[in-house]
Amino acid sequence: MQGSANLNLMIKAARRAGRSLAKDFREVENLQVSVKGAGDFVSRADIAAEKIIEEELRGGRPNYGWLGEEGGVAEGADPTRRWIVDPLDGTTNFLHGLPHWSVSVALERKNVVVAGVVYDPTRDELFFAEQGQGAWMNQTRLRVSGRRRMQEALFATGLPFAALPELPEKMRDIERVSPGSSGLRSTGSSALDLAYVAAGRFDGTWERRLKAWDMAAGILLVKEAGGFVEALSPDANPLETGDVIAANDRIFAQLTGLLRNS
């Protein structure tokens, strides 16, 4: 697909940050055996990756606003557009040397995400989409899965830390979804979970208490691949509420019916 200038800028930024993170990732295994551990090193890698993305995006579009995991919020001279960036989605995986993490970059225009990129450097899989132009992984057009029955469906969701208050409600979600499904997976990267729904690898995913940068790009990928995305409250904006349900067009109503009754 021939993308817009903005999308090409986003892809360039995500790939450059991904290369930096991949280099750092190769050092993580060595740091696991140290007394101090890899935590500080990974934090620095995360911040460095966001700086790389910011350099590319704000260098190319200095008037756009900014919302980043590390850099926070910055207003732009153009109030209608802003970048939404997660330089390292799946930090815990990265920290433990697990090769499942991603770079997520989205462009929002007038409160609607119009372009999104999720890049997995460990597999060199680049998921990207623009509003009205479909979703892609490298050179392959994406389409959500065609499964119709919950019994055949594979879902992804995150598992909170035991001390966090959302654990009981997540366990209630799992009790409702798991028995009638083909299984659940917790991968540690919500951006990749959404990208995998777009690619048909998962049939659906849901999350509670995310940040906008965790899901902005992934939401557009699912929509452009023919899937449905809503907040737990059907009239709300997931980027504002922090909760999201995404699935193929055949499973979506069944999944939301279970989760909205939990």
DOLUMRO-324505 format. One record per atom (N, C-alpha, C, CB): x, y, z. Coordinates in steps of 0.05 Angstrom, whole numbers, plus 5000, padded with zeros to 4 digits. Glycine has a CB too. Layout:
<sites>
XYZ/...
</sites>
This chain:
<sites>
501749765000/500050005000/501750255000/498150005024/501050444984/502450704983/501250885004/502350834955/502650935026/501551085048/501951385044/502751005074/500551545061/500851835061/503551915072/498551965077/504152165069/506752265080/506752225110/507052565073/504552275124/504452235153/504951945160/501752325164/503651755146/504051475152/506951395147/502151305135/508051485126/510851415120/512751525142/511751525093/512151755152/513651875174/513451705199/512752165180/511051605205/510551435228/512051175225/507551385231/511951055202/513350805197/516350835201/512750695169/517451055191/520251105194/521051135223/521051365179/519351285238/519851325267/519751055282/517851525279/517650895276/517350645290/519650445284/514650505283/520450435259/522650255252/525250355265/523050245222/525750605266/528250705278/528250655307/528551005272/526050705321/525950645350/526150335354/523250745362/524950185337/525149895339/527949785337/523449765318/529449905319/532249825317/533849885342/533649955293/533350115354/534650185379/533949995401/533950475387/531349935403/530449755424/531449475420/527349755425/531549385395/532549115389/535449085398/532249045359/537049295393/539849285402/539949265432/541249535392/538349425446/538249415475/537249145485/536549645487/535249035471/534148775480/536248555481/531848705461/538148575463/540148365462/541948375487/541948395437/541948605501/543448635525/541948545550/544348925529/539348525548/537748465572/538448195584/534748475565/538747995568/539347725579/541847735596/539647525556/543847885587/546347895603/545848035630/548448045588/544048225630/543548375655/541748225675/542248635648/540448015666/538647865684/540247745708/537247645669/542747685703/544247545725/545547745744/546447375712/545347995739/546548195757/544848235781/547048465742/546048335802/544548385827/542548605823/546548465850/543248805809/541449035805/539248965786/542949275795/539748785766/537748715747/537648905724/535148695760/535748865706/535649005681/533649245682/534848825659/532349285705/530249485706/531049765698/529149495733/533249865709/534150135702/534950155673/536450215720/536249945663/537149945635/534749955617/538749695629/532649805622/530249805605/528850075606/528349575614/528750195630/527450465632/528950665614/527550565661/531550645614/533050825596/532550765567/536150815603/532350515560/531850435533/529150535524/531950125530/527150515541/524450615536/524450915530/522550545559/525751065547/525951355544/527451425519/527251485568/529551285513/531151345489/529551295464/533651175489/527851085464/526251015441/524151235436/524850745445/522951335458/520951555454/522351805444/519551615480/524751855452/526152095442/526652065412/528752135457/527351825403/527751775375/525151825359/528651485370/522951725369/520351765355/519652055355/518151595369/520052195378/519352475379/521052635359/519652585407/523552565358/525352705339/524352685310/528152595341/523452445303/522452405276/519752545271/522252105270/517852495289/515152595285/514952895288/513252455304/516052995309/515853285314/517753445296/516353355343/519853305287/521553425267/520153465241/524153265263/518553265233/517053275208/514453435210/516453005199/513253425234/510653575238/510753725264/508253375237/512253935265/512754075291/510254205303/514754285287/508154245287/505754375297/503754185310/504354515274/504153925308/502353725319/502853705349/502653455305/500653635363/500953585392/502153315397/498153605405/502353245423/503853005431/502652885456/506853065435/502252615455/501452465479/503252215479/498452395480/505052205498/506851975500/507051855527/509652065490/507651605529/507851465555/509951595572/508451175551/512251665561/514351775577/514252085577/517051685566/513552205554/513752495552/511252645560/514352565524/509052505566/506552635574/505252785552/507152825597/503852995559/502253155540/503653415533/499453205552/503553485507/504553735498/502653845476/507453715486/501654085480/499854205461/501454295436/498354445473/500154275413/501354355388/500054605378/501254135368/501454745360/500254975347/497754905331/502355115329/497654655321/495354555307/493754395328/496054375283/491454505338/490054365360/488354135350/488154565373/488254085324/486553875313/488053605310/485453955286/490753605313/492253365308/494253315331/493753385281/494653065338/496652995357/497652715353/495653035386/500152665359/501352405359/500752265386/504452415354/500252005385/499751845409/501751615408/496851745411/503651605427/506051435424/506551265449/508451605418/506851005444/507950825465/510550705453/505850595472/512850795463/515350705451/516050415457/517650875461/514850305478/515450025485/512949915499/517950005504/511249785484/508949655495/509649355500/506449675476/509549275525/510549015533/513149035548/510948835508/513349245565/515849295580/516649055597/515549545597/514748925610/515448705628/516548475612/512948615643/515448415588/516548215570/519448285563/514848185545/519848535555/522548635548/524448595571/522348925540/523548665595/525248645619/526048365625/523748765643/524348175618/524947895624/526147745600/522447755634/526747885579/527947755556/526047605539/530147575565/523447665541/521447525525/521047685499/518747505540/521347555476/521247705450/518447755440/522847555429/516847895457/514147975449/513548245460/512047765459/514148445444/513748725452/513648895426/516048835472/512849145429/512349295404/512649595408/509549235393/512749735386/512750025385/510050105373/515150145368/508650285386/505950365376/505950665372/503850285397/505050745348/504851035341/502251075327/507251115322/500751275336/498151345324/498051645319/495851255341/496351725299/495852005293/492852045297/496752085264/492252235314/489452305319/488752575306/488952315350/486452585293/485552835281/482752885290/485652825250/482353115303/479753195314/478552965330/477853275291/480152855348/479352645367/478752375354/476952735382/479552335329/479252085315/481951985305/477152105291/482651735311/485151625302/484951565272/485951365318/486751695257/486651675228/488951515216/486551945216/490951455232/493251295222/494451155246/495351465207/495450915242/496650765264/498750565255/494450615280/500750535271/502950345266/503650195291/505550495255/503749935289/504749765311/507049595299/502449585323/509349625310/511749495299/512949295319/513849695290/513249045310/514548835326/517348795315/512848575326/519348905327/522048885316/523148595317/523949065330/522348435337/523448165340/522647985317/522548045366/520348035304/519447885281/519448045256/516647775287/520248295258/520148485235/517348485222/522248415214/515348495239/512548515230/511548805235/510748305244/510948935213/509949215214/506949215207/511549395195/505349275227/502449295223/501849595220/500849165247/500249665200/499649945196/496949975182/501850085179/495750215187/493150265175/492750565173/490850145192/491150645154/490150915152/487150905148/491451075128/485751105159/482851105157/481851085129/481751365170/480250875124/479050835097/480850695078/478351095086/483250615086/485250495068/485850205074/487750655068/484550095094/485049815102/487449795121/485549645077/487849545130/490049485148/491949295135/488949375176/494549315142/496549155129/498649055149/497949325107/499848835142/502248745157/504348695136/501648475174/506448855137/508448865115/507048895088/510248605116/507148705071/505848735045/503148585043/507648635023/502148485065/499748325065/497348475076/500148065081/495148485061/492648605070/491548445093/490648645047/490648565114/489548425137/486548415136/490448565163/485548195148/482648165151/482248005177/481348015127/480348095193/479647945218/478747665211/477548095234/478847495231/478147215226/475247185218/478747045251/474546955207/471846895199/470346715218/471746785172/471446655241/470146475260/467546595271/472046405283/465546425273/462946515281/462146425309/460846415262/463246215319/462346095344/464446145366/461945795340/463446215390/465146255412/466846015419/463546335437/465745775414/467145535421/469745505404/465345295417/469845635381/472145625363/474045855367/471245615335/473246045383/474646305384/476946305405/472746535390/479146425398/481446465416/481546765423/484046365403/481746825448/481747105458/484347165473/479347145476/484847425473/487147535488/486247735508/489247655469/487447745531/486947945551/489347965570/484347895567/489648185583/491848215602/491148125630/492748505603/493148035645/492747965673/494048165690/493847675678/492548305707/493748515724/495448385746/491648685737/497248545758/498748465781/496748395804/500748675789/497448205820/495648115841/494848335860/496947885856/496548535864/495948745883/494148965872/498548865893/493648965846/492149175833/489149125837/492749195804/487649345840/484749315847/483049195825/483649585854/483949195800/482349085779/482448785777/483149205753/484148645793/484348355791/481648215794/486348255811/480048275815/477448135818/475648155793/476048235842/475448395782/473648425759/474748285734/473148715753/477448275732/478548135709/478047835713/481648185707/478247735737/477647445741/474747385735/478347365770/472947575741/470147535734/469747525704/468347755746/471247705690/471147695660/472047425650/473047915649/474247325661/475347065651/473346835657/478047015665/472046845680/470146635687/467846635667/469046685715/467146865656/464946875637/465746795609/463747155637/468146875601/469046835573/470246565569/470947055565/471946475587/473546235583/472045985578/475346195607/469945915594/468645655591/467545595563/466445625611/466545795550/465345755523/467145805500/462945915521/469745855505/471545925484/473545705478/473046185491/475245755458/477345575451/479845615468/478145595422/479845845483/482045905501/482646195504/484545755491/484246265524/485146535529/488146545529/483946645556/489246775521/492146815522/492647095534/493346795493/494747105550/495647365561/498547405551/495547365592/498847575531/501447595517/503247815529/500947655488/502048015543/503648225554/503948475537/506348125560/502748475514/502748715497/500048765485/504948685474/498548955496/495849005486/495849115457/494449205504/497949265450/498149355422/498349125403/500549545418/499948925409/500148685392/497648515393/502648525400/496348505416/493748355418/491748475397/492548375446/491548735396/489748855377/490648815348/489549155383/493248835344/494248775317/493748495309/497348835316/493848305328/493348025322/490447975316/494347845345/488648125329/485848105322/485448205293/484048275341/486748415286/486548515258/487548305238/488148775255/489648155246/490847955229/489447685230/493747925236/487347665246/485947405248/487247205266/485547295221/489347275279/490747085297/489247045323/493647175303/488147255334/486147245355/483447325344/486947435379/481347205356/478647275347/477547515362/476747035350/478747575385/477847805400/479747865423/475047765411/479548095435/481048175458/479548375474/483848285450/480048395500/478848605516/480848685538/476148515528/480648935547/482349035568/480949235584/484949155556/481749265609/480849475627/483149645635/479349365651/482649905639/484650085651/487250105635/485250005679/486950135609/489250195592/489550495590/488950065564/491750575578/492250855570/491850875540/495150945579/491351125531/490751165503/493051065485/490351465497/495551095495/497751015478/497950715475/500351125489/496750565494/496750265492/495150165469/495850145519/493050315461/491150195443/490350365419/488650135458/491350615417/490350795396/490950675368/491751065398/493350595363/494050485337/492650225332/497050445334/492550055352/491249785349/488349805343/491749625374/486949995355/484050025350/483550075320/482950255367/485150255308/484750305280/485450065263/486550545271/487449915271/488049665256/485649485255/490549525269/484449435278/482149255279/479849355261/481149215308/479249615264/477049725248/477549705218/476550025256/480049765210/480649765182/480849475171/483249915177/481149285189/481149005180/478348875181/483048845198/476349035187/473648945186/472448855213/473448715167/473948915234/472948845261/471449065274/475248755278/470349005297/468849205313/470449265338/465949095319/470249515347/471549605371/469749795386/474349745365/469449745412/467849925430/469149925457/464849845431/468350125473/468950115502/466949935515/468750405514/467349865541/465449705555/462749835556/466449655584/462650095558/460150245554/459950315525/460150505572/457850215511/457850235482/457850515470/455450095472/457150715485/457050985474/459551145481/454651135484/461551015494/463951165503/466251125484/464751065531/468251295488/470751275472/472851125487/471751565464/473850895477/475850745491/478250905499/476650505475/479051095483/481451255489/480951425514/482251425465/478451485520/477851645543/477251475568/475451825538/475951245564/475151075586/477350885595/472650905579/479150815576/481350625583/480650335581/482350685610/478150275574/477349995570/476549955541/475049915589/476949705531/476449655503/475649365498/478949725486/473849325480/473049065470/473449065440/470148985478/474848875429/475348865400/475048575391/478048975392/473748525368/473348255359/472548265329/471148105375/472548025317/471548015290/468548075290/472047735277/467448125267/464648225264/462648005272/464148315236/463447755273/461547535279/461547475309/462247295263/463847505322/464047435351/463447675369/466847335356/463647915358/463548155375/461148165393/463648405357/458748125382/456348145399/456347945421/453848115381/457347705416/457447495436/459347565458/458147225424/461747675451/463647745471/462747985488/466347815457/461648185475/460748415490/458448345509/459848645471/456648155500/454548065517/455447945543/452847875502/457647795541/458747675565/460147885583/460847455557/461648055571/463248245587/461448465599/465348375570/459448545586/457748765596/455848665617/456148895574/455648405621/454048295642/455748215666/452448055632/458348255664/460148165686/460448375708/462948095675/
</sites>
